[in-house]
Amino acid sequence: MNLKKIFAAAVLCGTIAAGAFASDNHTCGIDIASGLVGYESTTFTGNYPLRRRDYSYVGVPFLSLKVNTYDCFLLNDLLGIYASIGINPEAMVDFGVSGDRDSSAWVGVGIEFMVGPAIGLDLGDSGIRFQTGVPFHAEFGAFFDEEKKLDVTTKKTREYSSFGVGLTPQFRFFANRRCSLVIGADFIFDFVMKLKQKTEVNGNTTTFNIEPKNVFRFRALPYIGLGINFGN
């Protein structure tokens, strides 16, 4: 009885796998997508004007816009390449260190680039395709903060570049047609960052390098978009 169950399960798995590779789904596409609201957390140790301090950010990326492409062409269209470029507006809170200073709110925008290997799998002959990239991630941008107390106006700008890896799973609906509904999410894990702060007080500007160490930056941003399909 146990052997019969094992055999039946093996046949079922083989049938599903064969169906996945027998699909008429397209294996290459370009997407235009927007992320509505996401979550970001960043921690590191860096310079403050007179000493090192711990930095802790929590951010909300919103209304992002990106263009990305998948092209799976190896091993029965299972493996390929992924690339994307996007723009990410974000609101962020710098919590600082307890007793060091009050929290401050910042707004900013970044331009990101990703490129790396991709995996794609047809879900039977349903017209749905699952894909994910595992790319290198790079982002360049700036955050801005302005504070006014009495007659003193303080403007701060933090210019940054951030590097790491990403995970970009998505589902393509109607992948057997020329246009698809695309639903997915970008997960970013950055471990290297360069950060410079400019502070302007009543027109006088000072600049210092924060020099982040022990960086961990995480972002999760779901998105929805339109896919234009090519390939098989």
Wavefront OBJ file of the C-alpha trace (Angstrom):
o trace
v 0.000 0.000 0.000
v 2.814 2.392 0.900
v 4.583 1.648 -2.402
v 1.389 2.401 -4.320
v 1.078 5.789 -2.577
v 4.699 6.638 -3.308
v 4.279 5.650 -6.958
v 1.081 7.695 -7.277
v 2.772 10.744 -5.733
v 5.726 10.388 -8.104
v 3.426 10.193 -11.126
v 1.519 13.256 -9.921
v 4.722 15.288 -9.434
v 5.970 14.215 -12.857
v 2.713 15.234 -14.460
v 2.837 18.677 -12.821
v 6.443 19.195 -13.871
v 5.726 18.121 -17.430
v 2.787 20.500 -17.566
v 4.983 23.343 -16.328
v 7.397 22.897 -19.208
v 4.655 22.264 -21.763
v 3.051 25.674 -21.251
v 2.709 28.238 -24.017
v 3.657 31.059 -21.651
v 6.082 33.716 -22.837
v 9.489 33.559 -21.170
v 10.669 37.120 -21.711
v 8.982 40.374 -20.793
v 9.270 44.040 -19.883
v 7.249 45.393 -16.948
v 6.168 48.872 -15.937
v 5.210 48.716 -12.267
v 4.442 50.900 -9.258
v 4.847 50.172 -5.561
v 2.175 51.799 -3.411
v 3.449 51.601 0.193
v 6.354 49.632 1.658
v 8.623 49.387 4.690
v 12.321 50.122 5.204
v 14.685 49.833 8.171
v 18.336 50.929 8.280
v 20.867 50.683 11.109
v 24.583 51.522 11.220
v 27.290 53.251 13.214
v 28.582 56.526 11.801
v 30.137 59.923 12.472
v 28.215 62.671 14.201
v 29.866 66.126 14.304
v 31.829 65.446 17.518
v 31.788 61.646 17.866
v 30.573 58.297 16.518
v 26.922 57.381 17.152
v 24.395 54.715 16.281
v 21.923 55.591 13.549
v 18.499 54.001 13.263
v 16.065 54.828 10.443
v 12.574 53.619 9.683
v 11.175 54.612 6.311
v 8.030 54.310 4.206
v 8.729 54.104 0.462
v 5.675 55.098 -1.553
v 4.514 55.558 -5.159
v 7.686 54.088 -6.607
v 7.982 53.576 -10.341
v 10.187 51.012 -12.054
v 10.858 49.286 -15.344
v 12.226 45.756 -15.219
v 12.804 42.823 -17.547
v 13.077 39.053 -17.217
v 14.541 36.844 -19.934
v 14.628 33.107 -19.153
v 16.305 31.079 -21.902
v 18.370 28.300 -20.268
v 17.345 24.796 -19.107
v 13.894 24.779 -20.714
v 13.412 28.470 -19.933
v 14.059 27.936 -16.228
v 17.109 30.223 -15.834
v 17.909 33.634 -17.262
v 18.673 37.233 -16.380
v 16.836 40.027 -14.562
v 17.415 43.795 -14.703
v 15.544 46.881 -13.490
v 15.766 50.623 -12.979
v 13.445 52.545 -10.672
v 12.778 55.722 -8.720
v 11.760 55.515 -5.041
v 10.267 58.456 -3.095
v 10.375 57.879 0.670
v 9.473 59.401 4.026
v 11.910 58.500 6.814
v 12.340 59.004 10.551
v 15.819 59.162 12.118
v 15.433 57.956 15.701
v 19.025 58.733 16.682
v 20.169 57.596 20.137
v 18.218 57.946 23.358
v 19.356 61.169 25.049
v 21.332 62.239 21.978
v 18.661 64.280 20.224
v 15.005 64.213 19.265
v 13.742 62.166 16.359
v 13.640 63.970 13.040
v 11.534 63.404 9.940
v 13.080 63.402 6.470
v 11.765 63.059 2.922
v 13.858 61.858 0.040
v 14.139 60.097 -3.284
v 16.493 57.483 -4.687
v 17.274 55.965 -8.079
v 18.017 52.242 -7.957
v 19.523 49.700 -10.328
v 19.398 45.907 -10.158
v 20.863 43.190 -12.371
v 21.446 39.490 -11.813
v 20.303 35.914 -12.449
v 16.617 34.995 -12.699
v 14.519 31.852 -12.231
v 11.188 31.332 -13.999
v 8.601 28.551 -13.740
v 5.305 28.031 -15.537
v 2.517 26.908 -13.204
v 1.163 24.128 -15.372
v -0.821 25.315 -18.400
v -2.702 27.926 -16.365
v -1.211 30.968 -18.084
v 0.447 31.963 -14.792
v 4.208 32.191 -14.498
v 6.286 32.630 -11.337
v 9.610 34.430 -11.649
v 12.214 35.834 -9.300
v 15.505 37.615 -9.703
v 18.464 37.469 -7.286
v 20.231 40.644 -8.390
v 22.997 42.951 -7.276
v 21.402 46.162 -5.936
v 22.673 49.747 -6.068
v 20.806 52.922 -5.101
v 21.769 56.597 -5.173
v 19.733 59.393 -3.612
v 19.268 62.045 -0.938
v 17.091 62.865 2.077
v 16.079 66.375 3.125
v 15.096 67.911 6.460
v 14.296 71.508 7.394
v 13.761 72.947 10.882
v 12.940 76.492 11.920
v 13.315 77.764 15.488
v 12.783 81.460 16.137
v 14.962 83.231 13.555
v 17.224 80.225 12.858
v 16.510 78.004 9.849
v 18.432 74.723 9.609
v 18.412 72.728 6.385
v 19.994 69.282 6.211
v 20.716 67.080 3.214
v 22.005 63.506 3.408
v 23.344 62.199 0.114
v 23.761 58.436 -0.001
v 24.748 55.468 -2.096
v 23.790 51.978 -0.943
v 24.821 48.522 -2.217
v 23.708 44.959 -1.599
v 21.499 42.218 -3.026
v 17.814 41.827 -3.813
v 15.072 39.239 -4.165
v 12.312 40.094 -6.658
v 9.516 37.449 -6.765
v 6.518 38.058 -9.010
v 3.525 36.317 -10.552
v 2.616 37.027 -14.196
v -1.034 36.425 -14.994
v -2.014 35.810 -18.650
v 1.636 35.060 -19.402
v 0.488 33.199 -22.532
v -0.718 36.493 -24.000
v 1.103 39.632 -25.080
v 0.071 41.622 -21.990
v 0.119 40.433 -18.373
v -1.036 41.594 -14.991
v 2.079 41.520 -12.804
v 1.978 41.319 -9.011
v 5.185 41.045 -7.013
v 7.474 42.498 -4.364
v 11.047 43.717 -4.086
v 13.102 42.738 -1.028
v 16.374 44.632 -0.634
v 19.286 43.736 1.674
v 22.106 46.324 1.618
v 25.352 45.994 3.571
v 27.517 48.822 2.193
v 26.650 52.518 2.309
v 28.301 55.884 1.698
v 26.661 58.869 3.364
v 27.456 62.587 3.439
v 25.543 65.279 5.330
v 25.313 68.957 4.417
v 23.956 71.331 7.068
v 22.957 74.883 6.218
v 22.206 77.330 9.059
v 20.997 80.753 7.906
v 22.967 80.409 4.682
v 26.204 79.000 6.188
v 26.966 75.448 5.030
v 29.079 72.718 6.648
v 29.695 69.208 5.299
v 30.917 66.008 6.918
v 31.142 62.330 5.933
v 29.152 60.018 8.175
v 31.225 56.940 7.100
v 28.686 54.196 7.970
v 29.938 50.914 9.443
v 28.061 47.695 10.329
v 25.332 48.609 7.843
v 22.108 46.659 7.516
v 19.399 48.089 5.306
v 16.192 46.180 4.564
v 13.314 47.207 2.321
v 10.097 45.410 1.365
v 7.980 46.996 -1.349
v 5.016 45.219 -3.009
v 4.069 46.380 -6.484
v 1.566 45.917 -9.290
v 2.160 46.543 -12.949
v 1.659 45.843 -16.629
v 3.847 43.271 -18.355
v 4.534 43.147 -22.106
v 5.531 39.603 -23.086
v 7.968 38.273 -25.701
v 9.760 35.016 -26.253
v 8.219 31.590 -26.805
l 1 2 3 4 5 6 7 8 9 10 11 12 13 14 15 16 17 18 19 20 21 22 23 24 25 26 27 28 29 30 31 32 33 34 35 36 37 38 39 40 41 42 43 44 45 46 47 48 49 50 51 52 53 54 55 56 57 58 59 60 61 62 63 64 65 66 67 68 69 70 71 72 73 74 75 76 77 78 79 80 81 82 83 84 85 86 87 88 89 90 91 92 93 94 95 96 97 98 99 100 101 102 103 104 105 106 107 108 109 110 111 112 113 114 115 116 117 118 119 120 121 122 123 124 125 126 127 128 129 130 131 132 133 134 135 136 137 138 139 140 141 142 143 144 145 146 147 148 149 150 151 152 153 154 155 156 157 158 159 160 161 162 163 164 165 166 167 168 169 170 171 172 173 174 175 176 177 178 179 180 181 182 183 184 185 186 187 188 189 190 191 192 193 194 195 196 197 198 199 200 201 202 203 204 205 206 207 208 209 210 211 212 213 214 215 216 217 218 219 220 221 222 223 224 225 226 227 228 229 230 231 232
